[in-house]
Amino acid sequence: RMACAAKRRADAAERAGHLCATWRLEARAHAIEGDLDAALDALTAAVAAADALGDALALAQGLNSMAVVHLKSGRLLEAEALYGCASDAAGRAG
């Protein structure tokens, strides 16, 4: 039973990780189309999911992507802060 429960948790985490990647891809498409608000909405969901999962790498990727969107929209201070957070998360990811 414990092995089955562990397998279900691992499968759920993998699905959630795929969902984070899907949100990041959606955000990229919105950014390419110039809809930066929609891109940030998708990235906010991705970052929240990665944080809830404790997935430091997905968190770093999401935060970095958010920084890029802020940079594109001219919000330099927000971009700088997000780059710092992404760097910290990447350091935790190894």
C-alpha positions in Angstrom: 0.0 0.0 0.0 2.7 2.5 0.9 4.5 1.9 -2.4 1.2 2.5 -4.2 0.6 5.7 -2.3 4.2 6.9 -3.0 3.7 6.1 -6.7 0.4 8.1 -6.8 2.1 11.1 -5.2 5.0 10.8 -7.7 2.5 10.6 -10.6 0.6 13.6 -9.2 3.8 15.6 -8.9 4.8 14.7 -12.4 1.4 15.8 -13.8 1.7 19.1 -11.8 5.1 19.6 -13.2 3.8 19.2 -16.7 1.0 21.6 -15.9 3.6 24.2 -14.8 5.5 23.7 -18.1 2.2 24.1 -20.0 1.4 27.4 -18.3 4.9 28.7 -19.1 4.4 27.7 -22.8 1.0 29.4 -22.8 2.7 32.5 -21.3 5.3 32.5 -24.0 2.6 32.4 -26.7 0.8 35.3 -25.1 4.0 37.3 -24.8 4.8 36.6 -28.5 1.3 37.9 -29.4 1.9 41.0 -27.2 -0.6 40.1 -24.5 1.7 40.6 -21.6 -1.1 40.7 -19.0 -2.3 37.2 -20.1 1.3 36.0 -20.1 1.7 37.2 -16.5 -1.6 35.5 -15.5 -0.3 32.1 -16.9 3.0 32.6 -15.2 1.4 33.5 -11.9 -0.4 30.1 -12.0 2.8 28.3 -12.9 4.8 29.9 -10.1 2.0 29.2 -7.6 1.9 25.5 -8.6 5.7 25.2 -8.6 5.8 26.8 -5.1 3.1 24.5 -3.8 4.9 21.5 -5.2 8.2 22.6 -3.7 9.7 22.3 -7.2 12.6 24.8 -7.1 13.6 24.4 -10.7 10.0 25.0 -12.0 9.8 27.9 -9.6 13.0 29.4 -11.0 11.9 29.0 -14.6 8.5 30.6 -13.9 10.0 33.5 -12.0 12.6 34.1 -14.7 9.9 34.1 -17.3 7.9 36.6 -15.3 11.0 38.8 -15.1 11.3 38.7 -18.9 7.7 39.8 -19.3 8.2 42.7 -16.8 11.3 43.7 -18.7 9.4 43.7 -22.0 6.8 45.9 -20.5 9.3 48.4 -19.1 8.8 47.5 -15.4 12.5 47.3 -14.7 12.4 47.2 -10.9 9.9 44.4 -10.9 12.1 42.5 -13.4 15.2 43.0 -11.4 13.5 41.7 -8.2 12.1 38.7 -10.0 15.5 37.9 -11.6 16.9 37.8 -8.0 14.2 35.5 -6.8 14.7 33.2 -9.8 18.4 33.1 -9.1 17.7 32.2 -5.5 15.3 29.4 -6.5 17.8 28.1 -9.1 20.4 27.9 -6.4 18.1 25.8 -4.3 17.4 23.6 -7.3 21.1 22.8 -7.6 
